[in-house]
Amino acid sequence: MALKVAVQMDHISSINIAGDSAFALMLEAQARGHELYHYTPDRLAMIGDDVFCALEPVEVRDEKGNHFTLGEKKRTNMRDMDVVLMRQDPPFDLSYIAATHLLEKIHPHTLVVNDPREVRNAPEKLFVTEFADLMPPTLITRDKDEIDLFRKQYGDIVMKPLFGHGGAAVFRITQDDLNYGSLYDFFAATFREPWVIQEFLPNVKHGDKRILLVDGEYAGAVNRVPAEGDLRSNMVRGGSPKESELTDKEREICARLGPSLKEKGLILVGIDVIDGRLTEINVTAPTGIRAVKRIGGPDIAVRVWDVLEAKVKG
């Protein structure tokens, strides 16, 4: 049975198809004969309990510079879709949150992936703290006295914005770093929200592992090794994808998280693990599907669509 699939994303003309997981999911959906539609979240409109959107039929091709063709926009009741993939990148701001409220009106009549209510209630750097025993020591605050105490206890730390993404504004501060005061002032002037302060894990130089779970089950992993001279391992920041097997500790982490993810309707999730420590649970638009396949791992898009088709068909 062909499904009608709408993909909420940054405009398809702007994406890097080599690493974009939404694009991987679209390619697999198209290969299965599903009808694909494209839209950006600013087109959503709610009237009562109905949500409308100007959708464009889209055809995708795995050809850089020639990866899509859009059809004519048509105003559509989103309840007429079978699946909506909510795949635009963060920032996880009020615009993002508003989109989750609108999509919540149609879910689960239309299967929204991931569940918009749970995406809204699971900010990636806060949801993870429900599993604090699996994490490095972590502080959430913008209070300098608290940061000073944490720094005194743990020495080298990492500071990053609570709602940041893609490795932006992630800093290591050593115990005697003279830039600490200036960096605190920069964060205070730039970010109104609290920040994440974590103990620095030196073994990040060996990689920050992205592990993908589908419907609560392990699906594949890639070890992202930072570029020379950089703290950040995100592939958009120059990190290199390397083949990786799970350690016993990482399997334990997956087993702990899986039931909660499944219960919350978080079907596609990417977790980050450094040296056996869980650092983030990514539920908005987790990347890594194409990287895992490129290094010889499984095609996770196939696994995702097997799950989605089964859920839609009941």
Number of C-alpha atoms within 10 A of each C-alpha: 8 12 18 17 24 26 27 24 20 18 12 21 12 8 14 14 19 14 18 18 21 26 26 22 20 26 18 19 21 18 10 14 12 15 18 23 22 24 22 18 21 13 13 19 17 15 8 7 9 14 18 18 20 19 25 20 17 20 17 19 15 13 10 10 10 10 16 15 13 14 12 9 14 12 12 14 16 25 19 14 20 21 24 25 20 24 23 19 17 15 13 18 9 9 12 18 15 14 19 21 14 20 26 20 19 21 18 16 15 20 23 27 24 23 23 27 18 18 23 19 12 18 18 23 20 16 16 19 18 10 14 14 10 19 20 17 16 17 17 19 15 19 12 13 10 14 21 12 11 19 19 12 11 13 15 19 21 18 22 20 23 20 18 18 18 16 16 13 12 16 19 19 19 15 14 9 10 10 10 16 10 10 14 16 11 11 18 16 9 10 14 11 14 17 22 21 24 23 21 20 15 11 11 18 19 14 24 27 29 30 26 27 25 22 23 23 18 17 22 23 29 28 26 28 23 22 17 10 7 13 20 26 25 23 19 13 15 15 20 17 24 17 16 17 13 17 11 10 14 20 13 14 19 21 14 14 18 19 13 13 22 16 12 18 19 25 21 26 25 26 23 20 23 23 18 21 19 23 23 20 25 24 25 28 21 20 26 25 28 23 26 26 17 17 14 10 18 16 18 25 24 16 16 19 17 11 14 19 15 9 10 14 9 6
